[in-house]
């Protein structure tokens, strides 16, 4: 069995999104393109789903939002996602890649 390349990553990227959001679709496309070139853990969180009220309360009018965290032994170094590096709304692949690189340092 081969371990996932995400296991070797030092960064976790969380995309906060919602269905029917054009900016969110563009942000996901940007993240997926980068993810094909560079390993990192990628989590997509739909803020309108039950159980994500915390994030809906914070980001209801701001999605898409990207959080990038440093990861050590599969666990984020920060206590929670509130401490992550963030990008809002429109982002380029280069901006996302820079956040991932910063988190891996």
Residue, then its C-alpha position, 0 to 999 in steps of 0.5 A: x500500500x502506498x501512502x497518500x502524498x498528502x501525508x507528506x505535506x506540511x500544509x492543510x488548506x481548507x476552502x470554505x464555500x457554498x453551493x451555487x457560488x460562482x466565486x467559490x467554483x473559481x476558487x476551487x478550480x484554482x486550488x485543484x490546479x495547484x493541488x495537482x502540482x504540489x502536495x498539501x492536504x485539501x479540505x472543502x467545507x460547505x458553510x450551509x451544511x448542518x454542523x458548520x454554523x460556526x463557519x456560516x456565522x463568520x463567513x456567510x457573506x465572505x465565501x470563498x475563504x481559504x485557510x492554510x495551516x501548518x501541519x506537523x504529524x498530520x495535525x495542525x500546529x495552530x489550535x484551530x482554523x481561526x489562526x490560519x493564514x487566509x485569502x478571501x473572495x478572488x485569489x490567484x494560484x500564485x497567492x494560494x501557493x505562497x500561503x502553502x509555502x509559508x505554512x510549510x516553513 
